[in-house]
Amino acid sequence: MRTLYALGAMLLLTSALSCAETFSGQLFDASCADQHKNDQNYQACVPGTQTASFTVLVSGRMLKLDATGNQKAIEAWQDYNSSADRAKDPNMQTSPVTAVVQGTLNGDEIKVESIKLR
């Protein structure tokens, strides 16, 4: 009987993980992007050191990150900005950043499992 429960639990976990999708797009400061949603001029919305909420532009659609995703994005942003190449050339900070997000979509919000910046 224990084997049956273990097998059921493993199948449930596997099916939950398989629901995750991959989203790739430009990472922006969510509050700035909200201010520019009418003119869609998001180039001024590159995240900064004070950014607390993020959004990703995927195929013309703005998708916000959930609270956990925002925390993961803050950590990824700090790591991204502390790389040797960025430290040498601070002008790279104003260029768009591509985010690859693993998670599940709920409306216009991604429940983030992982995020990588490039």
Secondary structure, 3 states (H helix, E strand, C coil): CHHHHHHHHHHHHHHHHHCCEEEEEEEEEHHHHHHCCCCCCHHHHCCCCCCCCEEEEECCEEEEECHHHHHHHHHHHHHHHCCHHHHHCHHHHHCCEEEEEEEEEECCEEEEEEEEEC
